[in-house]
């Protein structure tokens, strides 16, 4: 997506719109990934009524994945992971970057504009993908 954005005339409305779309997609990817990780744990470790309860909760829990929401989500599965996540978030203000991405998405959904560039987008992209890797190590450990 970023490669396609970079081929558009810099500063053009089309380039701006393409980057805005990329922000929305990146935030949505992270939001959906959280839910899939939670579902995966429920399918792997729970059974019967407990599984159904957990899955029904997850179906209703999709919210803007800010730093605070993500921490609470992780804490519901493991308090130690949540404490580790606090440390991860504090490195280079990663938690603030995640919350800023959600803020951009919310602003765009409400009609605001956000100027973007490849370097700005890459910062958000890197945090989201690094966080997904961190979460995968805990929610789906490799045997």
C-alpha positions as CSV (number, residue, x, y, z in Angstrom):
1,X,0.0,0.0,0.0
2,X,2.8,2.4,0.9
3,X,4.6,1.6,-2.3
4,X,1.4,2.5,-4.2
5,X,1.0,5.7,-2.2
6,X,4.6,6.7,-3.0
7,X,3.9,6.5,-6.8
8,X,1.2,9.2,-6.5
9,X,2.1,12.9,-6.9
10,X,3.4,14.1,-3.5
11,X,1.0,16.5,-1.7
12,X,-1.8,15.6,-4.0
13,X,-5.3,14.9,-2.7
14,X,-5.1,11.4,-4.1
15,X,-1.9,10.7,-2.2
16,X,-3.4,12.1,1.0
17,X,-6.5,10.0,0.5
18,X,-4.5,6.9,-0.1
19,X,-2.5,7.3,3.0
20,X,-5.6,8.0,5.0
21,X,-7.0,4.7,3.7
22,X,-3.8,3.0,4.7
23,X,-4.1,4.3,8.3
24,X,-7.7,3.0,8.6
25,X,-6.6,-0.4,7.2
26,X,-3.6,-0.7,9.5
27,X,-5.7,0.1,12.6
28,X,-8.4,-2.3,11.5
29,X,-5.8,-5.0,10.9
30,X,-4.6,-4.6,14.5
31,X,-8.2,-4.6,15.9
32,X,-9.1,-7.7,14.1
33,X,-5.8,-9.4,15.0
34,X,-6.5,-8.9,18.7
35,X,-9.9,-10.6,18.3
36,X,-8.4,-13.5,16.3
37,X,-5.6,-14.0,18.9
38,X,-8.3,-14.1,21.7
39,X,-10.4,-16.6,19.7
40,X,-7.3,-18.8,19.1
41,X,-6.6,-19.0,22.8
42,X,-10.2,-19.9,23.5
43,X,-10.3,-22.6,20.9
44,X,-6.9,-24.0,22.1
45,X,-7.4,-23.9,25.8
46,X,-11.1,-23.9,26.7
47,X,-13.9,-26.2,26.0
48,X,-17.7,-26.5,26.3
49,X,-19.5,-23.7,28.0
50,X,-16.3,-21.9,29.0
51,X,-15.3,-21.7,25.4
52,X,-18.7,-20.5,24.3
53,X,-18.8,-17.8,27.0
54,X,-15.3,-16.6,26.1
55,X,-16.1,-16.5,22.4
56,X,-19.3,-14.6,23.0
57,X,-17.5,-12.1,25.1
58,X,-14.9,-11.6,22.3
59,X,-17.6,-11.1,19.7
60,X,-18.8,-8.1,21.7
61,X,-15.4,-6.7,22.7
62,X,-14.2,-5.2,19.4
63,X,-13.3,-1.6,20.3
64,X,-10.8,0.9,19.2
65,X,-7.5,-0.8,20.2
66,X,-5.8,2.0,22.1
67,X,-2.9,1.4,24.4
68,X,-5.3,1.1,27.4
69,X,-7.8,-1.2,25.6
70,X,-5.0,-3.4,24.4
71,X,-3.5,-3.7,27.9
72,X,-6.9,-4.6,29.4
73,X,-7.5,-7.1,26.7
74,X,-4.1,-8.8,27.3
75,X,-4.7,-8.7,31.1
76,X,-7.9,-10.6,30.7
77,X,-5.8,-13.5,29.5
78,X,-2.7,-13.1,31.7
79,X,-1.7,-10.4,34.2
80,X,2.0,-11.1,33.7
81,X,1.7,-10.5,30.0
82,X,0.0,-7.2,30.8
83,X,2.9,-6.2,33.0
84,X,5.4,-7.1,30.3
85,X,3.3,-5.1,27.8
86,X,3.5,-2.0,30.0
87,X,7.3,-2.2,29.6
88,X,7.0,-2.8,25.8
89,X,4.7,0.2,25.5
90,X,7.1,2.4,27.3
91,X,10.0,1.8,24.9
92,X,10.1,4.8,22.4
93,X,6.5,5.7,23.5
94,X,5.1,2.8,21.5
95,X,1.9,2.9,23.5
96,X,1.3,6.5,22.5
97,X,2.0,5.7,18.9
98,X,-0.7,3.0,19.0
99,X,-3.2,5.3,20.6
100,X,-2.3,8.1,18.1
101,X,-3.0,5.6,15.3
102,X,-6.4,4.9,16.7
103,X,-7.0,8.7,17.1
104,X,-6.2,9.2,13.4
105,X,-8.7,6.5,12.5
106,X,-11.4,8.0,14.7
107,X,-10.7,11.4,13.3
108,X,-10.9,10.2,9.7
109,X,-14.1,8.4,10.4
110,X,-15.5,11.7,11.7
111,X,-14.5,13.6,8.6
112,X,-11.2,15.1,9.7
113,X,-8.2,15.1,7.4
114,X,-4.7,13.9,8.3
115,X,-1.6,14.7,6.2
116,X,0.6,11.7,5.8
117,X,3.9,10.5,4.3
118,X,5.7,7.3,3.9
119,X,8.0,8.0,6.9
120,X,5.0,8.9,9.2
121,X,3.1,5.8,8.1
122,X,6.1,3.6,8.5
123,X,6.4,4.5,12.2
124,X,2.9,3.4,12.9
125,X,3.2,0.3,10.7
126,X,6.4,-0.7,12.6
127,X,4.8,-0.4,16.0
128,X,1.7,-2.4,14.9
129,X,3.7,-5.2,13.4
130,X,6.2,-5.4,16.2
131,X,3.3,-5.5,18.7
132,X,1.5,-8.3,16.7
133,X,4.8,-10.3,16.8
134,X,5.0,-9.7,20.6
135,X,1.4,-10.8,21.1
136,X,1.8,-13.9,18.9
137,X,4.7,-15.0,21.0
138,X,2.4,-15.1,24.0
139,X,-1.0,-16.1,22.5
140,X,0.3,-18.6,20.0
141,X,3.7,-19.8,21.3
142,X,5.7,-22.0,18.9
143,X,6.1,-25.4,20.6
